[in-house]
Amino acid sequence: MHPIIARRERLIPFMLAWMGVGVLLATHLQASPRLGWGESLILALPWTAVYGFFSLSAWHICRTFPLSGSGTTLRLLGAQVAAALFSSALWIFLGRAWSLLLARDQRLQEIPESYDSQVPLFFGIGVLLYLLAVAVHYLIIAFERSQEAEKRGLELKVLAREAELRNLKMQIDPHFLFNSLNSISALIGSDAARARGMCLRLSEFLRGSLALADRDRIPFSEELALVRSFLAIEQVRFGSRLQVDISADDGVEICLIPPLLLQPLIENAVKHGIGSLLDGGTIVIRASRSEDRFRVTVENPYEPEARRPRSAGVGLENVRRRLAALYGPEGRIEVTRESGRYSVALTLPAPQQEATDAGKRG
């Protein structure tokens, strides 16, 4: 719906503004010796009100030819001027019809002649009024885009905070810590060296995830290092049931991505994929870059017949919302279930700046 019609706080000032234009035109007509004040108002007010609502069509033309579009300025000006000329000509035609309709009253027979004498002036005023409406609509579009960007920014902050809180919750999750500590305890008696290694991995993972939570972007290499640390801990728990296959094309390690973007996907792959299979399986991570696009895929086996808990889709939905808030339509997530394999592919812009510098700033 048109943004002026949809909101009363905009519609009322809009109508009052056009009524003011109608009064000004009536004042000009009243200066003619043939018309009085009453006749001028009867002609000008309804006629101007109709043109006011007709000028709302400028909204659609402004959206078709945005100021920030890829079209040329000449094309934009041509379209708007043509629309202004057509609208003003139609307005003049409607004014002529309205004056003839009023002239059926014996007391208003002077209106058509007075109107006809002012047609060139009215035509020019009509063009200017329509172009003014175009300018107002461009301002409304700019204002709404600014509000949308602000809304997305606030949403992004909320989502980032949710991601940070979720990450902190995962770090102190009793189940996660209990399983890890229980594995360490089991290793102490049989393999003290592996137990110490497990402690170091757990400490590294917790310290690394905390360090990344407050940064806007990190190189993919840092995200992948955290993923490897998490999987190394889980491999102690699952043993040979959990296998990992990671491959990344040359150059992807410097691509900047939001921190902890892969973590929910890896957690789901382990918990709802490997954990649901008696024989386990392999989690496959593939990362590639094509021109200015970065793509990473997380794939794992799963049991199609197993009942998925309600919490299984929470992490995936959080990732989807973060991509939408950060990149809009340029950030995509694709989920595929086929032949017992569950795959999640993320596609997002790959920044052109050097990731190393960004990492240092973080």
Secondary structure, DSSP 8 states (H G I E B T S, - for coil): --HHHH-HHHHHHHHHHHHHHHHHHHHHHHTSTT--HHHHHHHHHHHHHHHHHHGGGHHHHHHHS-TTSSS-HHHHHHHHHHHHHHHHHHHHHHHHHHHHHHTTSGGGTTHHHHHHHTHHHHHHHHHHHHHHHHHHHHHHHHHHHHHHHHHHHHHHHHHHHHHHHHHHHHHT-HHHHHHHHHHHHHHHHH-HHHHHHHHHHHHHHHHHHHHHTT-S-EEHHHHHHHHHHHHHHHHHHHGGGEEEEEEE-TTGGG-EE-TTSSHHHHHHIIIIIGGG-SS-EEEEEEEEEETTEEEEEEEEE--TTS---GGGGHHHHHHHHHHHHHHGGG-EEEEEEETTEEEEEEEEE--SS-HHHHHHH-
